[in-house]
């Protein structure tokens, strides 16, 4: 009764990476939606300040503020939907594999240099035999 084995769900590394990537994408889209809502509320607020409260009444400055904010919002949209396709998880994995291959190649080159410059390790091997 007390010693029953509990069923453990094992999630392999690939599934874990997929889950992490999905969580990251959900978080990015959630932040984008939040940015959009704040943009809409902020735009209305800027218009109200300029028109209703008559702050800077002689000039419609809210247009520049909303335009600049819209530009920043578009950069955010571009980052979430376009950049992630080109530089997403697959791209990161490819870059990681390339760097690991370069590191292994460099280690092999250094090891060759050490073996040619210091043949003492070969002498020690002969003594052991």
Backbone bond lengths (Angstrom), bond angles and torsions (degrees), N, CA, C in turn:
res aa  C-N    CA-C-N  psi(-1)  N-CA   C-N-CA  omega(-1)  CA-C   N-CA-C  phi
1 X - - - 1.434 - - 1.531 110.95 -
2 X 1.333 115.81 -47.47 1.445 119.26 -179.25 1.524 112.28 -83.95
3 X 1.306 117.21 -18.75 1.458 120.86 -172.59 1.531 112.96 -108.87
4 X 1.298 116.73 25.08 1.463 118.93 178.67 1.524 109.39 -68.25
5 X 1.321 114.23 140.23 1.458 118.71 177.30 1.520 108.95 -78.07
6 X 1.296 114.12 132.44 1.454 118.82 177.24 1.519 108.70 -88.14
7 X 1.300 114.99 141.50 1.453 120.05 177.81 1.525 108.56 -73.51
8 X 1.320 116.30 123.38 1.457 121.11 178.65 1.520 108.54 -102.94
9 X 1.301 114.82 130.60 1.465 118.22 175.42 1.516 107.53 -91.42
10 X 1.294 115.32 115.67 1.455 120.18 -179.07 1.524 109.33 -92.65
11 X 1.297 114.63 125.64 1.451 120.56 178.06 1.524 106.80 -109.94
12 X 1.319 115.89 119.75 1.460 117.45 -178.84 1.527 111.16 -75.05
13 X 1.293 116.34 173.89 1.471 121.99 -173.06 1.524 111.62 -62.10
14 X 1.323 116.73 -41.02 1.463 119.63 -178.42 1.526 111.35 -64.41
15 X 1.322 116.77 -43.16 1.456 120.13 177.83 1.521 110.63 -64.46
16 X 1.329 116.27 -37.93 1.461 120.47 178.72 1.531 110.31 -63.83
17 X 1.325 117.29 -41.80 1.466 121.00 177.90 1.528 110.66 -63.62
18 X 1.338 116.12 -41.53 1.463 119.54 178.67 1.526 111.11 -62.97
19 X 1.326 116.53 -41.56 1.460 120.02 178.44 1.526 111.45 -65.34
20 X 1.330 117.00 -42.39 1.464 120.12 177.71 1.521 111.26 -62.93
21 X 1.335 116.88 -41.71 1.454 120.69 178.98 1.526 110.62 -64.12
22 X 1.324 116.88 -42.58 1.464 120.35 179.05 1.525 110.34 -62.81
23 X 1.322 116.71 -42.55 1.471 120.55 179.12 1.523 110.90 -63.47
24 X 1.331 116.28 -39.55 1.465 120.87 179.17 1.525 110.65 -64.57
25 X 1.331 116.57 -43.97 1.470 120.70 179.79 1.524 111.11 -64.99
26 X 1.328 116.49 -40.82 1.462 119.98 177.92 1.523 109.81 -61.25
27 X 1.318 116.97 -42.82 1.463 121.76 179.41 1.529 111.02 -63.41
28 X 1.338 116.96 -42.05 1.463 120.36 178.94 1.529 110.94 -62.64
29 X 1.323 116.72 -45.85 1.460 120.31 -178.98 1.524 111.13 -67.08
30 X 1.321 116.79 -35.24 1.461 120.89 177.76 1.529 110.11 -64.74
31 X 1.343 117.18 -43.95 1.461 120.47 177.93 1.531 111.02 -64.57
32 X 1.344 117.05 -36.15 1.458 120.35 178.12 1.521 110.48 -65.02
33 X 1.315 117.09 -44.10 1.465 120.85 178.93 1.529 110.31 -63.12
34 X 1.332 116.73 -41.49 1.464 121.05 177.61 1.526 110.07 -62.38
35 X 1.323 117.00 -41.78 1.461 121.44 177.62 1.526 110.08 -60.72
36 X 1.334 117.17 -41.29 1.459 120.96 -179.85 1.525 111.16 -63.58
37 X 1.329 116.96 -45.25 1.467 120.85 179.91 1.528 110.48 -62.94
38 X 1.331 116.69 -44.25 1.469 120.44 178.67 1.523 110.29 -64.83
39 X 1.333 117.25 -36.29 1.461 121.51 176.92 1.531 110.58 -61.42
40 X 1.334 116.89 -45.69 1.470 119.90 179.98 1.523 111.32 -64.18
41 X 1.316 116.57 -46.92 1.468 120.50 -179.84 1.530 110.14 -63.72
42 X 1.323 116.58 -43.69 1.466 120.80 179.45 1.512 112.19 -63.86
43 X 1.331 117.39 -38.43 1.467 120.75 179.16 1.528 110.58 -64.13
44 X 1.315 116.27 -44.81 1.466 120.20 177.62 1.529 109.69 -61.73
45 X 1.327 116.67 -41.52 1.456 122.04 179.20 1.525 110.97 -61.46
46 X 1.335 117.82 -43.30 1.466 121.17 178.72 1.528 111.53 -64.19
47 X 1.328 115.70 -40.38 1.467 119.32 178.46 1.524 110.14 -64.80
48 X 1.326 116.63 -42.82 1.462 120.55 179.32 1.529 111.55 -62.45
49 X 1.307 117.13 -41.68 1.468 120.58 179.41 1.523 110.09 -62.22
50 X 1.336 116.39 -42.81 1.459 119.66 -176.12 1.526 112.34 -75.24
51 X 1.314 117.80 -42.61 1.466 121.01 -172.92 1.524 113.17 -91.62
52 X 1.324 117.32 -48.46 1.458 120.38 -174.83 1.533 111.21 -80.41
53 X 1.334 117.31 -48.72 1.466 120.60 -179.61 1.524 112.08 -81.77
54 X 1.308 115.97 -8.00 1.466 123.78 175.68 1.531 112.74 56.76
55 X 1.339 115.16 39.81 1.458 120.42 174.94 1.522 107.38 -86.60
56 X 1.307 117.85 116.59 1.462 121.59 -174.88 1.507 110.37 69.42
57 X 1.295 115.66 44.05 1.464 122.71 -171.87 1.527 113.37 -61.86
58 X 1.299 117.59 -31.35 1.459 119.99 -175.11 1.528 112.86 -72.35
59 X 1.323 116.74 -14.04 1.463 119.99 -175.61 1.530 108.85 -139.32
60 X 1.321 117.18 137.20 1.474 121.53 179.31 1.526 109.56 -85.79
61 X 1.303 115.82 75.76 1.464 122.03 -177.37 1.523 112.81 -73.55
62 X 1.335 116.99 -20.01 1.461 119.59 -178.35 1.524 111.75 -62.37
63 X 1.319 116.81 -26.01 1.474 120.39 -179.93 1.529 109.80 -62.44
64 X 1.340 116.61 -42.91 1.463 119.95 179.52 1.524 111.37 -67.37
65 X 1.311 115.79 -40.05 1.471 119.50 178.45 1.515 111.85 -63.28
66 X 1.322 116.64 -45.65 1.466 120.79 179.82 1.526 110.55 -66.96
67 X 1.331 117.24 -38.82 1.467 120.66 178.95 1.533 111.12 -63.37
68 X 1.318 116.34 -44.33 1.475 119.47 178.96 1.519 110.69 -63.99
69 X 1.320 116.44 -42.13 1.463 120.73 -179.94 1.533 110.19 -66.53
70 X 1.334 117.21 -39.77 1.465 121.08 177.95 1.531 110.39 -62.38
71 X 1.322 116.41 -38.09 1.463 120.31 177.67 1.525 110.21 -62.57
72 X 1.336 117.02 -44.80 1.467 120.61 177.43 1.528 111.12 -63.36
73 X 1.319 116.43 -38.12 1.468 120.06 177.75 1.530 110.65 -64.54
74 X 1.320 117.32 -40.93 1.466 120.47 178.56 1.529 111.46 -64.60
75 X 1.330 116.87 -36.19 1.463 119.82 175.31 1.525 109.69 -63.05
76 X 1.331 116.75 -40.75 1.462 121.23 177.91 1.529 110.70 -62.43
77 X 1.347 117.01 -44.79 1.468 121.37 177.93 1.523 110.15 -60.61
78 X 1.329 116.75 -45.44 1.461 121.83 179.15 1.524 110.54 -59.04
79 X 1.318 116.08 -43.52 1.461 120.87 -179.75 1.531 111.34 -63.14
80 X 1.313 117.41 -42.48 1.465 120.68 -176.10 1.528 111.55 -73.40
81 X 1.325 117.83 -44.87 1.460 119.45 -171.78 1.525 115.06 -97.44
82 X 1.307 118.95 -32.09 1.467 120.48 -176.24 1.524 111.32 -96.45
83 X 1.307 116.92 -52.91 1.457 120.77 -176.08 1.520 111.33 -61.64
84 X 1.307 117.67 -38.13 1.459 120.75 -178.66 1.525 112.65 -65.39
85 X 1.335 117.47 -26.99 1.470 119.29 177.56 1.523 110.55 -70.95
86 X 1.330 116.42 -39.31 1.456 120.29 -178.37 1.515 112.36 -83.82
87 X 1.317 116.91 -33.65 1.457 121.22 -176.23 1.519 110.41 -122.85
88 X 1.305 115.70 43.96 1.455 120.54 -179.46 1.518 112.07 -87.12
89 X 1.309 115.83 -153.48 1.461 122.09 -175.81 1.531 111.46 -65.09
90 X 1.328 116.98 -40.88 1.468 119.91 -179.85 1.526 110.65 -62.91
91 X 1.326 117.11 -42.12 1.456 121.24 178.45 1.529 110.30 -63.25
92 X 1.338 116.81 -44.19 1.459 120.76 179.02 1.530 110.62 -60.72
93 X 1.329 116.47 -42.18 1.460 120.90 179.90 1.524 110.58 -63.09
94 X 1.337 117.38 -43.82 1.471 120.78 178.20 1.523 111.46 -61.78
95 X 1.324 116.65 -43.96 1.458 120.53 179.22 1.523 111.14 -63.54
96 X 1.321 116.35 -40.43 1.474 120.68 178.60 1.518 110.42 -63.07
97 X 1.344 116.86 -43.55 1.466 120.53 179.57 1.533 111.11 -64.39
98 X 1.326 117.30 -39.52 1.467 120.56 178.23 1.527 110.62 -63.35
99 X 1.341 116.28 -44.39 1.462 119.30 -179.80 1.523 111.95 -65.26
100 X 1.318 117.07 -39.55 1.470 120.35 178.33 1.523 109.94 -64.16
101 X 1.336 117.10 -41.66 1.463 120.40 178.42 1.536 111.04 -62.84
102 X 1.338 117.26 -41.76 1.466 120.37 177.63 1.521 111.24 -63.44
103 X 1.331 116.41 -40.78 1.461 120.12 179.71 1.529 110.99 -65.17
104 X 1.318 117.00 -42.31 1.468 120.42 178.36 1.519 110.76 -63.17
105 X 1.338 116.55 -40.78 1.458 120.54 178.72 1.525 110.27 -63.76
106 X 1.310 117.24 -43.43 1.465 121.15 179.54 1.531 111.37 -64.92
107 X 1.325 116.81 -39.73 1.464 120.67 177.27 1.522 110.26 -62.66
108 X 1.330 116.83 -41.82 1.465 120.37 178.60 1.528 110.80 -63.35
109 X 1.349 116.88 -40.67 1.467 120.47 178.50 1.528 111.15 -63.69
110 X 1.314 116.32 -44.22 1.469 120.41 179.44 1.522 110.39 -64.31
111 X 1.306 116.51 -39.82 1.466 120.60 179.61 1.523 110.42 -63.96
112 X 1.326 117.57 -40.58 1.467 121.61 176.99 1.521 110.81 -62.21
113 X 1.343 116.25 -44.36 1.455 120.31 178.79 1.523 110.93 -60.62
114 X 1.295 116.91 -43.21 1.464 120.96 -179.77 1.519 110.28 -63.39
115 X 1.324 117.65 -43.43 1.465 121.13 -178.91 1.523 111.53 -65.92
116 X 1.327 118.10 -35.27 1.468 119.77 179.61 1.528 111.77 -77.67
117 X 1.322 117.21 -34.71 1.464 120.37 -178.15 1.529 112.53 -80.99
118 X 1.292 117.52 -31.10 1.468 121.52 -177.11 1.526 110.10 -124.65
119 X 1.305 117.43 81.48 1.469 120.08 -179.35 1.527 112.83 -74.34
120 X 1.316 118.29 9.11 1.459 122.28 179.99 1.526 110.65 -61.68
121 X 1.306 116.28 -36.08 1.465 118.47 -179.31 1.530 110.84 -62.98
122 X 1.339 117.51 -31.27 1.462 120.42 177.70 1.527 110.61 -71.79
123 X 1.309 115.54 -36.97 1.471 119.99 178.38 1.521 110.27 -65.14
124 X 1.302 116.44 -42.40 1.468 120.60 178.39 1.523 111.48 -63.16
125 X 1.298 116.63 -36.01 1.468 119.47 178.25 1.536 110.24 -65.89
126 X 1.326 116.18 -38.93 1.467 119.59 179.88 1.508 110.55 -65.93
127 X 1.334 118.23 -38.88 1.445 122.23 179.23 1.535 111.60 -63.39
128 X 1.327 115.96 -36.64 1.461 120.07 -178.66 1.520 111.18 -69.00
129 X 1.308 116.58 -31.57 1.465 119.43 -178.12 1.505 108.54 -74.48
